[in-house]
Amino acid sequence: MEEETEGIRRFIEALSTLRHDLLNDFTVISGGLSAYTMTKNERLLENATKATQRAIERLKKTKDTELFLSLGGKML
């Protein structure tokens, strides 16, 4: 039972970190695109593109986190 509780705690921590990181990326994307439409500053568009790529990579890595947690937090 204690192992299950620890697994749930780790899952919540991982999910919280992912949510925080994705929210940061989407804030950069949204703000950058809004500012770009007003200024046409290419750097803002580049930053939004990089943040989009980071968010995509973070979501792809959730597969690794899922596997890690499904194994009870143990490395293969």
Jmol script that loads the backbone (N, CA, C; Angstrom):
load data "model"
ATOM      1  N   MET A   1       0.823  -1.196   0.000  1.00  0.00           N
ATOM      2  CA  MET A   1       0.000   0.000   0.000  1.00  0.00           C
ATOM      3  C   MET A   1       0.868   1.261   0.000  1.00  0.00           C
ATOM      4  N   GLU A   2       1.934   1.237   0.802  1.00  0.00           N
ATOM      5  CA  GLU A   2       2.838   2.385   0.874  1.00  0.00           C
ATOM      6  C   GLU A   2       3.515   2.622  -0.478  1.00  0.00           C
ATOM      7  N   GLU A   3       3.864   1.517  -1.178  1.00  0.00           N
ATOM      8  CA  GLU A   3       4.476   1.624  -2.493  1.00  0.00           C
ATOM      9  C   GLU A   3       3.525   2.295  -3.480  1.00  0.00           C
ATOM     10  N   GLU A   4       2.250   1.930  -3.403  1.00  0.00           N
ATOM     11  CA  GLU A   4       1.233   2.518  -4.273  1.00  0.00           C
ATOM     12  C   GLU A   4       1.094   4.010  -4.000  1.00  0.00           C
ATOM     13  N   THR A   5       1.092   4.399  -2.741  1.00  0.00           N
ATOM     14  CA  THR A   5       0.995   5.807  -2.366  1.00  0.00           C
ATOM     15  C   THR A   5       2.198   6.579  -2.886  1.00  0.00           C
ATOM     16  N   GLU A   6       3.384   5.975  -2.786  1.00  0.00           N
ATOM     17  CA  GLU A   6       4.599   6.617  -3.300  1.00  0.00           C
ATOM     18  C   GLU A   6       4.507   6.790  -4.812  1.00  0.00           C
ATOM     19  N   GLY A   7       3.991   5.784  -5.499  1.00  0.00           N
ATOM     20  CA  GLY A   7       3.818   5.872  -6.953  1.00  0.00           C
ATOM     21  C   GLY A   7       2.863   6.989  -7.334  1.00  0.00           C
ATOM     22  N   ILE A   8       1.794   7.121  -6.591  1.00  0.00           N
ATOM     23  CA  ILE A   8       0.824   8.192  -6.856  1.00  0.00           C
ATOM     24  C   ILE A   8       1.464   9.550  -6.609  1.00  0.00           C
ATOM     25  N   ARG A   9       2.243   9.660  -5.549  1.00  0.00           N
ATOM     26  CA  ARG A   9       2.922  10.914  -5.236  1.00  0.00           C
ATOM     27  C   ARG A   9       3.887  11.297  -6.365  1.00  0.00           C
ATOM     28  N   ARG A  10       4.642  10.324  -6.848  1.00  0.00           N
ATOM     29  CA  ARG A  10       5.584  10.586  -7.950  1.00  0.00           C
ATOM     30  C   ARG A  10       4.841  10.995  -9.216  1.00  0.00           C
ATOM     31  N   PHE A  11       3.727  10.330  -9.468  1.00  0.00           N
ATOM     32  CA  PHE A  11       2.926  10.675 -10.644  1.00  0.00           C
ATOM     33  C   PHE A  11       2.423  12.107 -10.552  1.00  0.00           C
ATOM     34  N   ILE A  12       1.930  12.496  -9.395  1.00  0.00           N
ATOM     35  CA  ILE A  12       1.420  13.858  -9.205  1.00  0.00           C
ATOM     36  C   ILE A  12       2.542  14.870  -9.383  1.00  0.00           C
ATOM     37  N   GLU A  13       3.718  14.579  -8.848  1.00  0.00           N
ATOM     38  CA  GLU A  13       4.864  15.480  -9.006  1.00  0.00           C
ATOM     39  C   GLU A  13       5.243  15.631 -10.478  1.00  0.00           C
ATOM     40  N   ALA A  14       5.297  14.508 -11.193  1.00  0.00           N
ATOM     41  CA  ALA A  14       5.654  14.542 -12.615  1.00  0.00           C
ATOM     42  C   ALA A  14       4.614  15.310 -13.416  1.00  0.00           C
ATOM     43  N   LEU A  15       3.362  15.070 -13.113  1.00  0.00           N
ATOM     44  CA  LEU A  15       2.280  15.754 -13.804  1.00  0.00           C
ATOM     45  C   LEU A  15       2.310  17.253 -13.519  1.00  0.00           C
ATOM     46  N   SER A  16       2.575  17.612 -12.282  1.00  0.00           N
ATOM     47  CA  SER A  16       2.649  19.019 -11.895  1.00  0.00           C
ATOM     48  C   SER A  16       3.794  19.724 -12.617  1.00  0.00           C
ATOM     49  N   THR A  17       4.937  19.060 -12.692  1.00  0.00           N
ATOM     50  CA  THR A  17       6.085  19.638 -13.393  1.00  0.00           C
ATOM     51  C   THR A  17       5.778  19.813 -14.880  1.00  0.00           C
ATOM     52  N   LEU A  18       5.190  18.811 -15.476  1.00  0.00           N
ATOM     53  CA  LEU A  18       4.830  18.892 -16.892  1.00  0.00           C
ATOM     54  C   LEU A  18       3.844  20.023 -17.135  1.00  0.00           C
ATOM     55  N   ARG A  19       2.833  20.131 -16.290  1.00  0.00           N
ATOM     56  CA  ARG A  19       1.844  21.190 -16.437  1.00  0.00           C
ATOM     57  C   ARG A  19       2.512  22.558 -16.354  1.00  0.00           C
ATOM     58  N   HIS A  20       3.381  22.733 -15.388  1.00  0.00           N
ATOM     59  CA  HIS A  20       4.083  24.001 -15.199  1.00  0.00           C
ATOM     60  C   HIS A  20       4.932  24.343 -16.421  1.00  0.00           C
ATOM     61  N   ASP A  21       5.703  23.372 -16.891  1.00  0.00           N
ATOM     62  CA  ASP A  21       6.578  23.611 -18.040  1.00  0.00           C
ATOM     63  C   ASP A  21       5.792  23.907 -19.310  1.00  0.00           C
ATOM     64  N   LEU A  22       4.712  23.163 -19.527  1.00  0.00           N
ATOM     65  CA  LEU A  22       3.891  23.415 -20.719  1.00  0.00           C
ATOM     66  C   LEU A  22       3.195  24.770 -20.637  1.00  0.00           C
ATOM     67  N   LEU A  23       2.724  25.124 -19.459  1.00  0.00           N
ATOM     68  CA  LEU A  23       2.084  26.429 -19.296  1.00  0.00           C
ATOM     69  C   LEU A  23       3.081  27.545 -19.615  1.00  0.00           C
ATOM     70  N   ASN A  24       4.323  27.403 -19.167  1.00  0.00           N
ATOM     71  CA  ASN A  24       5.350  28.389 -19.499  1.00  0.00           C
ATOM     72  C   ASN A  24       5.559  28.480 -21.008  1.00  0.00           C
ATOM     73  N   ASP A  25       5.682  27.325 -21.662  1.00  0.00           N
ATOM     74  CA  ASP A  25       5.874  27.317 -23.114  1.00  0.00           C
ATOM     75  C   ASP A  25       4.698  27.977 -23.830  1.00  0.00           C
ATOM     76  N   PHE A  26       3.480  27.630 -23.438  1.00  0.00           N
ATOM     77  CA  PHE A  26       2.315  28.193 -24.114  1.00  0.00           C
ATOM     78  C   PHE A  26       2.152  29.689 -23.851  1.00  0.00           C
ATOM     79  N   THR A  27       2.611  30.136 -22.692  1.00  0.00           N
ATOM     80  CA  THR A  27       2.587  31.575 -22.405  1.00  0.00           C
ATOM     81  C   THR A  27       3.545  32.297 -23.341  1.00  0.00           C
ATOM     82  N   VAL A  28       4.743  31.744 -23.538  1.00  0.00           N
ATOM     83  CA  VAL A  28       5.713  32.331 -24.470  1.00  0.00           C
ATOM     84  C   VAL A  28       5.137  32.340 -25.883  1.00  0.00           C
ATOM     85  N   ILE A  29       4.518  31.243 -26.272  1.00  0.00           N
ATOM     86  CA  ILE A  29       3.940  31.140 -27.618  1.00  0.00           C
ATOM     87  C   ILE A  29       2.848  32.184 -27.815  1.00  0.00           C
ATOM     88  N   SER A  30       1.912  32.227 -26.895  1.00  0.00           N
ATOM     89  CA  SER A  30       0.788  33.153 -27.008  1.00  0.00           C
ATOM     90  C   SER A  30       1.249  34.605 -27.007  1.00  0.00           C
ATOM     91  N   GLY A  31       2.094  34.942 -26.044  1.00  0.00           N
ATOM     92  CA  GLY A  31       2.588  36.319 -25.967  1.00  0.00           C
ATOM     93  C   GLY A  31       3.419  36.696 -27.174  1.00  0.00           C
ATOM     94  N   GLY A  32       4.263  35.773 -27.602  1.00  0.00           N
ATOM     95  CA  GLY A  32       5.109  36.036 -28.765  1.00  0.00           C
ATOM     96  C   GLY A  32       4.315  36.241 -30.037  1.00  0.00           C
ATOM     97  N   LEU A  33       3.296  35.419 -30.243  1.00  0.00           N
ATOM     98  CA  LEU A  33       2.476  35.565 -31.447  1.00  0.00           C
ATOM     99  C   LEU A  33       1.654  36.851 -31.411  1.00  0.00           C
ATOM    100  N   SER A  34       1.145  37.194 -30.242  1.00  0.00           N
ATOM    101  CA  SER A  34       0.396  38.458 -30.117  1.00  0.00           C
ATOM    102  C   SER A  34       1.292  39.653 -30.414  1.00  0.00           C
ATOM    103  N   ALA A  35       2.479  39.637 -29.816  1.00  0.00           N
ATOM    104  CA  ALA A  35       3.405  40.749 -30.041  1.00  0.00           C
ATOM    105  C   ALA A  35       3.870  40.782 -31.492  1.00  0.00           C
ATOM    106  N   TYR A  36       4.079  39.614 -32.090  1.00  0.00           N
ATOM    107  CA  TYR A  36       4.515  39.563 -33.484  1.00  0.00           C
ATOM    108  C   TYR A  36       3.488  40.193 -34.418  1.00  0.00           C
ATOM    109  N   THR A  37       2.216  39.920 -34.169  1.00  0.00           N
ATOM    110  CA  THR A  37       1.189  40.473 -35.052  1.00  0.00           C
ATOM    111  C   THR A  37       1.177  42.005 -35.011  1.00  0.00           C
ATOM    112  N   MET A  38       1.631  42.574 -33.894  1.00  0.00           N
ATOM    113  CA  MET A  38       1.662  44.035 -33.778  1.00  0.00           C
ATOM    114  C   MET A  38       2.969  44.627 -34.299  1.00  0.00           C
ATOM    115  N   THR A  39       4.073  43.910 -34.120  1.00  0.00           N
ATOM    116  CA  THR A  39       5.382  44.497 -34.430  1.00  0.00           C
ATOM    117  C   THR A  39       6.058  43.909 -35.659  1.00  0.00           C
ATOM    118  N   LYS A  40       5.669  42.725 -36.039  1.00  0.00           N
ATOM    119  CA  LYS A  40       6.315  41.968 -37.122  1.00  0.00           C
ATOM    120  C   LYS A  40       7.800  41.724 -36.840  1.00  0.00           C
ATOM    121  N   ASN A  41       8.155  41.694 -35.555  1.00  0.00           N
ATOM    122  CA  ASN A  41       9.524  41.415 -35.129  1.00  0.00           C
ATOM    123  C   ASN A  41       9.764  39.914 -35.261  1.00  0.00           C
ATOM    124  N   GLU A  42      10.643  39.538 -36.180  1.00  0.00           N
ATOM    125  CA  GLU A  42      10.903  38.130 -36.470  1.00  0.00           C
ATOM    126  C   GLU A  42      11.428  37.362 -35.253  1.00  0.00           C
ATOM    127  N   ARG A  43      12.135  38.027 -34.359  1.00  0.00           N
ATOM    128  CA  ARG A  43      12.666  37.362 -33.168  1.00  0.00           C
ATOM    129  C   ARG A  43      11.531  36.809 -32.303  1.00  0.00           C
ATOM    130  N   LEU A  44      10.433  37.534 -32.229  1.00  0.00           N
ATOM    131  CA  LEU A  44       9.282  37.073 -31.449  1.00  0.00           C
ATOM    132  C   LEU A  44       8.695  35.805 -32.053  1.00  0.00           C
ATOM    133  N   LEU A  45       8.648  35.765 -33.366  1.00  0.00           N
ATOM    134  CA  LEU A  45       8.139  34.584 -34.057  1.00  0.00           C
ATOM    135  C   LEU A  45       9.083  33.393 -33.850  1.00  0.00           C
ATOM    136  N   GLU A  46      10.384  33.651 -33.887  1.00  0.00           N
ATOM    137  CA  GLU A  46      11.365  32.596 -33.644  1.00  0.00           C
ATOM    138  C   GLU A  46      11.228  32.040 -32.218  1.00  0.00           C
ATOM    139  N   ASN A  47      11.043  32.915 -31.242  1.00  0.00           N
ATOM    140  CA  ASN A  47      10.875  32.467 -29.854  1.00  0.00           C
ATOM    141  C   ASN A  47       9.617  31.621 -29.697  1.00  0.00           C
ATOM    142  N   ALA A  48       8.541  32.023 -30.357  1.00  0.00           N
ATOM    143  CA  ALA A  48       7.297  31.253 -30.290  1.00  0.00           C
ATOM    144  C   ALA A  48       7.480  29.881 -30.933  1.00  0.00           C
ATOM    145  N   THR A  49       8.223  29.841 -32.037  1.00  0.00           N
ATOM    146  CA  THR A  49       8.488  28.571 -32.713  1.00  0.00           C
ATOM    147  C   THR A  49       9.320  27.646 -31.829  1.00  0.00           C
ATOM    148  N   LYS A  50      10.342  28.193 -31.183  1.00  0.00           N
ATOM    149  CA  LYS A  50      11.179  27.388 -30.280  1.00  0.00           C
ATOM    150  C   LYS A  50      10.365  26.869 -29.097  1.00  0.00           C
ATOM    151  N   ALA A  51       9.495  27.702 -28.550  1.00  0.00           N
ATOM    152  CA  ALA A  51       8.657  27.271 -27.430  1.00  0.00           C
ATOM    153  C   ALA A  51       7.701  26.165 -27.870  1.00  0.00           C
ATOM    154  N   THR A  52       7.200  26.254 -29.094  1.00  0.00           N
ATOM    155  CA  THR A  52       6.333  25.209 -29.636  1.00  0.00           C
ATOM    156  C   THR A  52       7.094  23.895 -29.730  1.00  0.00           C
ATOM    157  N   GLN A  53       8.324  23.962 -30.222  1.00  0.00           N
ATOM    158  CA  GLN A  53       9.150  22.759 -30.337  1.00  0.00           C
ATOM    159  C   GLN A  53       9.452  22.162 -28.957  1.00  0.00           C
ATOM    160  N   ARG A  54       9.723  23.024 -27.967  1.00  0.00           N
ATOM    161  CA  ARG A  54       9.970  22.530 -26.607  1.00  0.00           C
ATOM    162  C   ARG A  54       8.740  21.814 -26.054  1.00  0.00           C
ATOM    163  N   ALA A  55       7.570  22.408 -26.273  1.00  0.00           N
ATOM    164  CA  ALA A  55       6.333  21.804 -25.771  1.00  0.00           C
ATOM    165  C   ALA A  55       6.097  20.442 -26.411  1.00  0.00           C
ATOM    166  N   ILE A  56       6.346  20.343 -27.702  1.00  0.00           N
ATOM    167  CA  ILE A  56       6.179  19.070 -28.400  1.00  0.00           C
ATOM    168  C   ILE A  56       7.141  18.024 -27.825  1.00  0.00           C
ATOM    169  N   GLU A  57       8.398  18.405 -27.613  1.00  0.00           N
ATOM    170  CA  GLU A  57       9.379  17.477 -27.050  1.00  0.00           C
ATOM    171  C   GLU A  57       8.994  17.048 -25.640  1.00  0.00           C
ATOM    172  N   ARG A  58       8.483  17.985 -24.843  1.00  0.00           N
ATOM    173  CA  ARG A  58       8.050  17.633 -23.481  1.00  0.00           C
ATOM    174  C   ARG A  58       6.939  16.587 -23.528  1.00  0.00           C
ATOM    175  N   LEU A  59       5.992  16.775 -24.436  1.00  0.00           N
ATOM    176  CA  LEU A  59       4.894  15.822 -24.539  1.00  0.00           C
ATOM    177  C   LEU A  59       5.379  14.463 -25.015  1.00  0.00           C
ATOM    178  N   LYS A  60       6.346  14.449 -25.926  1.00  0.00           N
ATOM    179  CA  LYS A  60       6.906  13.172 -26.371  1.00  0.00           C
ATOM    180  C   LYS A  60       7.593  12.441 -25.221  1.00  0.00           C
ATOM    181  N   LYS A  61       8.248  13.210 -24.348  1.00  0.00           N
ATOM    182  CA  LYS A  61       8.970  12.607 -23.227  1.00  0.00           C
ATOM    183  C   LYS A  61       8.031  12.078 -22.149  1.00  0.00           C
ATOM    184  N   THR A  62       6.772  12.443 -22.196  1.00  0.00           N
ATOM    185  CA  THR A  62       5.844  11.909 -21.197  1.00  0.00           C
ATOM    186  C   THR A  62       5.741  10.391 -21.327  1.00  0.00           C
ATOM    187  N   LYS A  63       6.006   9.873 -22.504  1.00  0.00           N
ATOM    188  CA  LYS A  63       5.999   8.424 -22.706  1.00  0.00           C
ATOM    189  C   LYS A  63       7.056   7.782 -21.807  1.00  0.00           C
ATOM    190  N   ASP A  64       8.246   8.396 -21.733  1.00  0.00           N
ATOM    191  CA  ASP A  64       9.302   7.886 -20.859  1.00  0.00           C
ATOM    192  C   ASP A  64       8.869   7.948 -19.399  1.00  0.00           C
ATOM    193  N   THR A  65       8.232   9.044 -19.027  1.00  0.00           N
ATOM    194  CA  THR A  65       7.767   9.210 -17.644  1.00  0.00           C
ATOM    195  C   THR A  65       6.703   8.169 -17.320  1.00  0.00           C
ATOM    196  N   GLU A  66       5.791   7.934 -18.266  1.00  0.00           N
ATOM    197  CA  GLU A  66       4.758   6.920 -18.060  1.00  0.00           C
ATOM    198  C   GLU A  66       5.385   5.553 -17.809  1.00  0.00           C
ATOM    199  N   LEU A  67       6.386   5.202 -18.611  1.00  0.00           N
ATOM    200  CA  LEU A  67       7.047   3.908 -18.447  1.00  0.00           C
ATOM    201  C   LEU A  67       7.740   3.841 -17.098  1.00  0.00           C
ATOM    202  N   PHE A  68       8.465   4.886 -16.737  1.00  0.00           N
ATOM    203  CA  PHE A  68       9.178   4.944 -15.461  1.00  0.00           C
ATOM    204  C   PHE A  68       8.216   4.735 -14.296  1.00  0.00           C
ATOM    205  N   LEU A  69       7.110   5.450 -14.332  1.00  0.00           N
ATOM    206  CA  LEU A  69       6.146   5.343 -13.230  1.00  0.00           C
ATOM    207  C   LEU A  69       5.419   4.002 -13.233  1.00  0.00           C
ATOM    208  N   SER A  70       5.181   3.456 -14.416  1.00  0.00           N
ATOM    209  CA  SER A  70       4.497   2.159 -14.485  1.00  0.00           C
ATOM    210  C   SER A  70       5.369   1.044 -13.923  1.00  0.00           C
ATOM    211  N   LEU A  71       6.687   1.275 -13.904  1.00  0.00           N
ATOM    212  CA  LEU A  71       7.613   0.304 -13.325  1.00  0.00           C
ATOM    213  C   LEU A  71       7.857   0.574 -11.855  1.00  0.00           C
ATOM    214  N   GLY A  72       7.057   1.422 -11.285  1.00  0.00           N
ATOM    215  CA  GLY A  72       7.198   1.740  -9.865  1.00  0.00           C
ATOM    216  C   GLY A  72       8.333   2.683  -9.581  1.00  0.00           C
ATOM    217  N   GLY A  73       8.740   3.453 -10.596  1.00  0.00           N
ATOM    218  CA  GLY A  73       9.828   4.414 -10.407  1.00  0.00           C
ATOM    219  C   GLY A  73      11.200   3.764 -10.427  1.00  0.00           C
ATOM    220  N   LYS A  74      11.308   2.578 -11.022  1.00  0.00           N
ATOM    221  CA  LYS A  74      12.591   1.883 -11.075  1.00  0.00           C
ATOM    222  C   LYS A  74      13.147   1.942 -12.494  1.00  0.00           C
ATOM    223  N   MET A  75      14.455   2.121 -12.568  1.00  0.00           N
ATOM    224  CA  MET A  75      15.112   2.151 -13.875  1.00  0.00           C
ATOM    225  C   MET A  75      15.181   0.724 -14.424  1.00  0.00           C
ATOM    226  N   LEU A  76      15.167   0.613 -15.763  1.00  0.00           N
ATOM    227  CA  LEU A  76      15.267  -0.718 -16.401  1.00  0.00           C
ATOM    228  C   LEU A  76      16.631  -1.321 -16.179  1.00  0.00           C
TER     229      LEU A  76
END
end "model"
wireframe off; spacefill off
backbone 0.3
color backbone group
